[in-house]
Amino acid sequence: MALRTIREYGDPVLTKKAKPIKEMTPKIEALIRDMLETLYDSGGVGLAAPQVGMLKRLVVIDISEEQNEPHILINPEIIESDGEQKGMEGCLSVPGKSGMVTRPNHVKARALNEKMEPIEIEGVELMARAICHELDHLDGKVYVDLVEGELYDNDDLVPVEDEEDEAADMGQETEETNGEA
């Protein structure tokens, strides 16, 4: 296994449409292993092959805190989506930045797994966001094109816990507490 270099926003490979994978080969197996290692090393929740310079329709996603529940999706496509969620989103290809993006709250996707067997994956909230975000990369889209408002420097953002602590210190209610203590 090897760490791959993550391509950053502005790299032309991130604007190109990825090509389907027709068969599992030793090179694709190595790419999957490398992408998982790169994902875990970076601390992200998802990585698409174009982000490591490969125009293949392949994504890896793992939203678990322990980084031990990887989902490998080959030639994925969203077949169902509903609901709506709005939240801050970041990207390994746009380091240090975040922006507000609206995505479906629930998605179902069809793909092939690492054995080239058909699978369906369903996700809500973070998993739905991750699926949509990574599949966008396969079509040459980067989340910054979907940002509503401005793109923020992560260093300038205040974590939610800090906002709640500050509000409590000042005797204010937060949206999450709604006056319930």
N, C-alpha and C positions, 0 to 999 in steps of 0.2 A: 504494500500500500504506500501511497505517496500523497503528500499535500499538493493540491493544485493551486495555481495562482487564480485568485478571483478577479475577473475583469470588472473594471469600474465604469460608471456612467460616462458616456462619451466614446467608449470603445465601439466601433462599428458592429462587432459581432452581436452586441446586445440589441441591435435594431433589425436583425435578420430573422427570418422564419426558419425554425429547425426542421430537419427532415426525419421522417419516420424510421424507426429501427425495424429491419426486416427479419433479423435472426440474432440469436444470442451468440456472441463470439468471445474469445478470450479478451479481446480489446474492450468490449462492452462490459464484461465482468470486471475487468480492472478499473474501468471508468466508474462503475458503481461503487466499488470499494474505495477508490480515491475520493469520490464525491462525498461519501459518508464520513470519511476521515477529515476531509476539509470542512464539512458542515460542523462536525463536533468540535474541531479545533477552533472554529470561528465563533461558536456560541450561538449560531443562528438556529432557526426552526425549519428552514427549507433551502434547497439549492437546485437550480436547473442547469442542465448541461451547457447551455450557452454562456452561463456565468463563469464557467471554467474554460471557455473558448471552443467548445464542441457543439456544432450545430446538429444535435441529436435530440429527439423528442423523449427526454428522460428527465425526471425529477426525483429527488429524495426529500422526504419530509419526516421530521421527528419532533413533535411538540412536547414530548415527555421531559420532565425535569431531570430524570436520570439518564437521558439520551440513550435509551435502550429499547425503543419501540419504532424502529425505522419503517417507513413505507416507501417502497420503490415502485414508481409508476412509469411504465414504458408506453409511449404513444397514448397518453391520457387525453380524455375529452370529458368536459362537463356535460352530463345528460339531464340534470335537473338542478334547479336552484330556486330558492324562495326566501322571503323575509329580507330584512335589511339591517346592517350594522354599520355604525360609523365609528371609526377609531383611528388612533395614531398608528402609522405603519412605517417601517424602515426596511432597508434592503442591504444585503452584504455588498452589493455593487454600488451602493451610494453610502459609503461609510460616514458615520457621524451625523446623519440627517434623518429627520422624520417629518411626516406630514399627515394630515387628516384625509382619510380615504373611506368612501362608502363601498361596501361589498355586500353580497348576499349573506344572510346569517346561517343558511343551510345550503349545502351543495352535495350532489352525488356525482361521482365521476366513474367512468369506465376506463380500464387500462389493462396492460399486461404486467404481470409480476416478473421477478428475475428469472423464473423458469419459463417465461413466455406463455403463461397460462392467463386466460381472461379473469379479471377480478373487477369488483365494484367497491368503491370506497365512499363512505358517507361522512360528512363532517359538519359540525356546527361551531359557531363562534371562531376561536383561533384556528381550528383545523380548516374550517370553510375558508377563512381569510388566506391561510397558507396555500391551500389548493388553488384558489383563484390567482393569487400572486405568482406562484411558480408557473402555472399554465400560461399566464400572460407572457412570461419570459420566452416560452416556446414559440410565441407568435411575434417576437420582436418588440414587446411592450415592456416599459419599465414603470413602476408605480408612480414616479414623479409626474408622469403625464396625467394621472388621475387625481393628484393632490388638489383638494379644495382649499384654496387660500394659499398661505405661504409654506415654504419648506423651512423647518426649524433646525438649528444646530442642537444636537442632543445635549450638549453641555449647558444649554440655556433652559432646558426643560426641567420642571420641578416634579419629582416623583409624586404620585397620588398620596402616598402615606405622609409625605412632607406637607402637602397642602392640607390634609386632614389635621395633622399636628398643629400647624400654624393657625388653622381656623379654630381648633379647640382652645389653643392658648389665648385667642382673642374672643372666645365665647361665641363664635359664629357657627352656624350650621353649614354642613357641606351637603352637596346633592346626594351623596351616598347615605349619610346619616339621617337626613330629613328630620332632625330634631330628636331622634330616638337615641338614647344613650344607654 
